[in-house]
Amino acid sequence: MYRRLVPGTRLNEFQNAGSDVHRIRVLLLSTDLQKGGLPLRLVRLARRFRDVNVEPVVGCLTSRGPLSDVLEADGIETFACDAAGRFDFRCLSKLAAHIRRLDPDVIHASLFHANLAARLVGRLDRPRPILTSSVTIEIERRWHRVLESMTSGLSDLHAANSEAVAAHVREDLGFSSDRVVVVPNAVDFDAIDRTPPIDRASLGLKCDIPLVVWVGRMDPVKNLRTWIDVFERVLRERPAQGLLIGDGPERRHLEKLVKERQLSQYVRFAGWMDDVIGVLKSADAMLFPSLTEGSPNAVLEAICCGCPVVTSDAAACVELIREAGRGMSCHAYDTKCMTRFLLEILSTSTSQKSRTRSFASRMRTHRGMASVLAKWCDAYDHLLAQR
């Protein structure tokens, strides 16, 4: 049964206090619950919140997605506001109704549309803390930045998932430093430790040819046309095979481009996969040429799996490479540089993977799930204490 948190009691103080302890209800709001970086992180976060006496409810502005079923199978309540498009404002009234029904103690929104919706209707029924968050550096849609800046004062606290994003939030969006907190993306090190490398043959891949991978949502900002350019250059120098894991609006165009370049026998489109960790452990390198990022899970998990990475010089990618002490970065369109680094990795992949894994171990202290959960609980404590 749901019970409210006693004012003044810190969440982290009663993590193991037994079944009679009071809990808070946190509404985790996303734009959608499709498979992708932020929604997948929300699923992992919601599952673990119950270990620290937080009752999560997960909602989205669009219609139900595949992750709605995943959450409900774990006993986590979800809801959808059924927005038919980005300008379908009817979803706001549905969101307000869900908020009144659920009466959460804190609303924790992520991504532009969810942030804006939480600010506009999150307090219509009663005063409550609103925590919004940014997980990328917005460069595609200037109007997103304008509206985030105009409504920033309606957030009690704004979270960023990297120092690069925090700087963007302060300097470009105008959030005051005292209302910005950095909470890094968590890594499930237990899953990494127990997952073996995948059998390449099960994916139709060859075991004796180097494997270059990419993981994510296929949007224009991911710059996958450059990925194809670089991979084609690599093939001129040595045998290789590529695996693109994920889906999105660019997939059809990319498949057409691969066919036109006569690369179909070398590059496979796998769609979304459950065993990404197994693939990363089996791969020889990850090529990640995004134009912008917040703190990409794919790069983070690749590093922690011991998979050497070549990324663009997006600030968040460079930040992860520095944190791990391993990896290479180039300008997002510098195909020659990326090709050179990738060829260097593929020529020494075994030793590179061993060194990458040892350097990544330093991330376990502050990237582990327990550490990240504690940071979110501290943020909720701060908000509730103010109220």
ZAMARGU-4260 file (C-alpha; in steps of 0.2 Angstrom, whole numbers, plus 5000, padded with zeros to 4 digits):
<rodrens>
0) 5000/5000/5000 | 5006/5017/4996 | 5010/5029/5010 | 5018/5046/5010 | 5035/5051/5015
5) 5036/5059/5032 | 5042/5077/5029 | 5060/5079/5035 | 5064/5061/5033 | 5078/5057/5020
10) 5074/5043/5007 | 5092/5037/5009 | 5090/5035/5028 | 5076/5022/5027 | 5082/5011/5012
15) 5082/4996/5023 | 5069/5001/5037 | 5056/4988/5033 | 5039/4987/5026 | 5031/5000/5038
20) 5042/5014/5031 | 5033/5028/5022 | 5037/5030/5003 | 5035/5043/4990 | 5026/5042/4974
25) 5037/5048/4959 | 5029/5051/4942 | 5042/5048/4929 | 5036/5057/4913 | 5044/5054/4896
30) 5039/5059/4879 | 5036/5041/4873 | 5040/5024/4879 | 5047/5017/4863 | 5064/5008/4863
35) 5078/5021/4864 | 5091/5028/4876 | 5081/5038/4888 | 5065/5027/4889 | 5076/5012/4892
40) 5085/5021/4906 | 5068/5025/4914 | 5064/5007/4914 | 5080/5002/4923 | 5077/5017/4935
45) 5059/5013/4939 | 5063/4994/4942 | 5077/4999/4955 | 5067/5013/4963 | 5057/5001/4973
50) 5072/4995/4982 | 5074/5012/4990 | 5056/5015/4995 | 5051/5025/4980 | 5035/5020/4971
55) 5037/5024/4953 | 5023/5027/4940 | 5029/5029/4922 | 5019/5040/4910 | 5021/5046/4892
60) 5013/5060/4881 | 5011/5048/4866 | 5002/5032/4865 | 5008/5016/4873 | 5024/5009/4868
65) 5033/4992/4869 | 5041/4998/4886 | 5024/5000/4893 | 5021/4982/4893 | 5039/4978/4900
70) 5035/4990/4915 | 5018/4983/4918 | 5025/4965/4918 | 5036/4970/4932 | 5021/4977/4942
75) 5024/4996/4938 | 5009/5006/4934 | 5010/5016/4917 | 4999/5028/4908 | 4998/5036/4891
80) 4991/5053/4885 | 4989/5048/4867 | 4996/5063/4859 | 4994/5061/4840 | 5008/5073/4836
85) 5019/5086/4843 | 5006/5099/4842 | 4992/5089/4849 | 4988/5099/4865 | 4974/5088/4870
90) 4987/5077/4879 | 4989/5091/4892 | 4972/5089/4898 | 4974/5070/4899 | 4991/5072/4908
95) 4982/5084/4921 | 4969/5071/4924 | 4982/5057/4927 | 4991/5068/4939 | 4975/5072/4949
100) 4971/5053/4949 | 4989/5048/4954 | 4993/5063/4966 | 5012/5060/4965 | 5024/5068/4977
105) 5036/5073/4964 | 5035/5074/4945 | 5051/5069/4937 | 5051/5073/4918 | 5063/5070/4904
110) 5065/5077/4887 | 5059/5093/4880 | 5040/5089/4877 | 5038/5080/4894 | 5048/5094/4903
115) 5036/5107/4895 | 5020/5097/4899 | 5026/5095/4917 | 5029/5113/4920 | 5012/5118/4912
120) 5000/5106/4921 | 5010/5098/4935 | 5003/5109/4948 | 4986/5112/4943 | 4978/5101/4957
125) 4991/5106/4971 | 5008/5113/4973 | 5022/5099/4971 | 5040/5099/4966 | 5044/5098/4947
130) 5060/5090/4942 | 5064/5092/4924 | 5079/5085/4914 | 5090/5086/4899 | 5099/5071/4892
135) 5106/5079/4876 | 5113/5095/4869 | 5100/5102/4858 | 5106/5108/4841 | 5092/5103/4829
140) 5077/5113/4835 | 5080/5131/4840 | 5062/5133/4846 | 5065/5119/4859 | 5079/5129/4866
145) 5069/5145/4866 | 5054/5137/4875 | 5065/5127/4888 | 5073/5144/4892 | 5057/5153/4893
150) 5049/5140/4905 | 5065/5136/4915 | 5058/5146/4930 | 5044/5133/4932 | 5056/5119/4936
155) 5061/5118/4954 | 5077/5108/4949 | 5084/5103/4932 | 5095/5087/4930 | 5108/5084/4917
160) 5116/5068/4914 | 5134/5074/4910 | 5144/5090/4914 | 5143/5094/4895 | 5124/5094/4896
165) 5125/5104/4913 | 5135/5118/4904 | 5123/5118/4890 | 5108/5120/4902 | 5117/5134/4911
170) 5125/5144/4897 | 5112/5141/4883 | 5096/5138/4892 | 5098/5151/4906 | 5096/5139/4921
175) 5104/5146/4937 | 5118/5135/4944 | 5109/5132/4960 | 5095/5123/4951 | 5105/5112/4941
180) 5111/5095/4947 | 5122/5082/4937 | 5116/5064/4939 | 5126/5052/4928 | 5118/5038/4918
185) 5119/5022/4928 | 5127/5006/4921 | 5121/4988/4926 | 5138/4981/4930 | 5129/4965/4937
190) 5122/4962/4919 | 5139/4965/4911 | 5148/4953/4923 | 5136/4939/4920 | 5133/4941/4901
195) 5145/4931/4890 | 5150/4937/4873 | 5137/4933/4860 | 5140/4919/4847 | 5143/4928/4831
200) 5137/4914/4821 | 5120/4915/4829 | 5118/4932/4820 | 5125/4926/4804 | 5142/4935/4807
205) 5159/4927/4804 | 5170/4924/4819 | 5186/4927/4810 | 5183/4944/4803 | 5183/4960/4814
210) 5166/4967/4819 | 5162/4985/4820 | 5146/4990/4829 | 5134/5004/4832 | 5119/5005/4844
215) 5105/5017/4845 | 5090/5026/4837 | 5092/5030/4819 | 5089/5048/4819 | 5098/5061/4807
220) 5108/5068/4822 | 5117/5051/4824 | 5126/5055/4808 | 5125/5037/4802 | 5129/5041/4784
225) 5146/5046/4790 | 5147/5029/4798 | 5144/5021/4782 | 5157/5032/4773 | 5170/5027/4786
230) 5166/5008/4786 | 5168/5009/4767 | 5185/5016/4768 | 5190/5003/4781 | 5185/4989/4769
235) 5197/4996/4756 | 5211/4992/4768 | 5206/4976/4776 | 5191/4964/4779 | 5178/4969/4791
240) 5159/4967/4795 | 5147/4980/4802 | 5132/4978/4813 | 5119/4992/4816 | 5108/4989/4831
245) 5092/4999/4833 | 5079/5007/4822 | 5072/5024/4818 | 5066/5036/4804 | 5083/5035/4795
250) 5084/5016/4794 | 5075/5015/4777 | 5087/5028/4769 | 5102/5020/4777 | 5097/5003/4770
255) 5095/5010/4753 | 5112/5019/4754 | 5121/5003/4759 | 5113/4994/4745 | 5118/5008/4733
260) 5136/5007/4739 | 5136/4988/4737 | 5139/4985/4755 | 5125/4974/4759 | 5136/4958/4761
265) 5146/4968/4774 | 5134/4978/4784 | 5119/4970/4793 | 5104/4980/4801 | 5099/4970/4816
270) 5084/4981/4823 | 5082/4981/4842 | 5091/4967/4851 | 5089/4961/4869 | 5107/4955/4871
275) 5117/4971/4866 | 5129/4968/4880 | 5134/4951/4873 | 5136/4959/4856 | 5147/4973/4863
280) 5158/4960/4872 | 5160/4951/4855 | 5163/4966/4845 | 5181/4973/4840 | 5176/4991/4840
285) 5162/5004/4841 | 5161/5018/4828 | 5149/5032/4835 | 5149/5048/4824 | 5135/5058/4832
290) 5133/5076/4829 | 5127/5079/4847 | 5124/5068/4862 | 5120/5070/4881 | 5129/5055/4888
295) 5126/5041/4876 | 5122/5024/4884 | 5129/5015/4869 | 5147/5022/4871 | 5146/5020/4890
300) 5141/5002/4889 | 5154/4998/4875 | 5168/5005/4886 | 5162/4995/4901 | 5161/4979/4891
305) 5179/4982/4885 | 5174/4987/4867 | 5186/5000/4860 | 5177/5016/4854 | 5179/5029/4841
310) 5167/5043/4843 | 5164/5061/4836 | 5171/5075/4846 | 5153/5079/4853 | 5157/5086/4871
315) 5148/5072/4880 | 5157/5058/4870 | 5174/5066/4874 | 5169/5067/4892 | 5166/5049/4893
320) 5182/5045/4885 | 5191/5055/4897 | 5182/5048/4912 | 5187/5030/4906 | 5204/5035/4901
325) 5202/5026/4885 | 5195/5029/4867 | 5197/5040/4852 | 5188/5055/4845 | 5187/5065/4829
330) 5177/5079/4821 | 5160/5072/4817 | 5163/5073/4798 | 5182/5069/4798 | 5181/5052/4789
335) 5199/5051/4787 | 5203/5052/4805 | 5189/5040/4810 | 5196/5028/4797 | 5214/5029/4804
340) 5209/5026/4822 | 5197/5012/4817 | 5210/5003/4807 | 5223/5005/4822 | 5210/4997/4834
345) 5206/4983/4822 | 5224/4979/4820 | 5227/4976/4839 | 5209/4972/4844 | 5213/4959/4857
350) 5225/4970/4867 | 5214/4985/4865 | 5199/4976/4872 | 5209/4970/4887 | 5216/4988/4891
355) 5199/4996/4888 | 5191/4984/4901 | 5204/4988/4914 | 5202/5007/4912 | 5183/5006/4912
360) 5184/4998/4930 | 5186/5015/4937 | 5168/5019/4932 | 5160/5007/4944 | 5161/5018/4959
365) 5150/5032/4953 | 5141/5024/4938 | 5134/5009/4948 | 5116/5008/4950 | 5116/5010/4969
370) 5127/5026/4967 | 5115/5034/4954 | 5100/5029/4964 | 5107/5038/4979 | 5109/5054/4968
375) 5091/5054/4963 | 5085/5051/4981 | 5096/5066/4986 | 5088/5076/4973 | 5070/5071/4979
380) 5076/5075/4997 | 5081/5092/4992 | 5064/5096/4983 | 5054/5089/4997 | 5063/5098/5010
385) 5060/5114/5001 | 5041/5111/5001
</rodrens>
